[in-house]
């Protein structure tokens, strides 16, 4: 294949596109939309992340400022954990606005993640937020369709297609040249945006650029570039197979509506219909019933914990828990925390499994829809996806359990078994012990941990890429010149 002819066709397609005033106007409007989305994403990140960091520091300060207390009271005082935003989340909001950002951690109980942005916003958020990812995923394909719907069908209608094919221009060269020309127009918008994204990302990272975030951004850029190639190739092929530009435009717009609007909603509806999830009340009631079956660690007459008491008295050969060499109440609280934590975690894991099954329907639909595949990849790389939300839940629960057991251990080791008298000071320990509990710091998954979870979406993009290349290479035998 001679690259000179392809380059000539590419150059001519690119110049022709910008010679059209309508194309220039649309490109300008799209560029302005991307600038607006970039500004909104940047402001969104700064405001929300600064707010979370502020309250995170406040929570830590209040925890350390607590006076001498009984450690079990501190366990119930609890801790507020915050999920910070990834520096690339300004690019793609994902489910950020609808997933909670903080969770209250306390002994014997797992609370839900709360304080989502949607919960404090007006109804306009239902119509979606403008983000860089949204513009690139939805609007850039529309521009590509507008640029390419008549790139070959118009040549056929005007009669110049025969002339081109008679001048040593094969179908293969024509298809590739038109495709690269259209991609060139898309990259005219995309490349400046990427440069701006890198600048903002570096600034939001305080110019401390990590290797993982760098690899995430590179993967993100490559994924979107492949997506534009797929859309451009499909647009050119549809134009080549249709005799009329109007029919080609209708087919492409119908496909855009079907792939970006209908399939996502249908897939979501099918997922929730097949894999039913319990309501919040049903979920809480199921946990409550299982906890009751295991007994109440706060009830001294509870059969399960009474049996533990008897075994300890026999083991240490004493007739009263006050004679045990450690604080009996703290030991029981630690045992109760272990049991209830296992119950809460098993129910939460089952619920998360249901949500994952619902999302898997969307993942399978991505095999037939490059838009859905790219959307999932984009959210995963910018840490604004469902897996990031679940990961925050797991890390927060591990911290909660560690905090509760830390307070129980302090009670076991430092609180007397003998309760104070009526006029005596309540049992407590020095406030310096609170500093032994480290602050909660959420850790994002590395790219190496993210990629295996998105293999299906990556496979979908790869399949569409290979299919596009093969069709551009070998579809000429099925295209009619006239």
Secondary structure, 3 states (H helix, E strand, C coil): CCHHHHHHHHHHHHHHHHHCHHHHHHHHHHHHHHHHHHHHHHHHHHHHHHHHHHHHHHHHHHHHCCCCECHHHHHHHCEEEECCCCCCCCCCCCCCCCCCCEEEEECCEECCCECCCHHHCCHHHHHCCCCHHHHHHHHHHHHHHHHHCCCCHHHHHHCHHHHHHCCCCCHHHHHHHHHHHHHHHHHHHHHHHHHHHHHHHHHHCCCCCCHHHHHHHHHHHHHHHHHHHHHHHHHHHHHHHCCCHHHHHHHHHHHHHHHHHHHHHHHHHHHHHHCCCCCHHHHHHHHHHHHHHHCCCCCCCCHHHHHHHHHHHHHHCCCCHHHCCCCHHHHHHHHHHHHHHHHHHHHHHHHHHHHHHHHHHHHHHHHHCHHHHHHHHHHHHCCCCHHHHHHHHHHHHHHHHHHHHHHHHHHHHHCCCCCCCCCCCCCCECHHHHHHCCCCCCCCCCHHHHHHHCHHHHHHHHHHHHHHHHHHHHHHHHCCCC
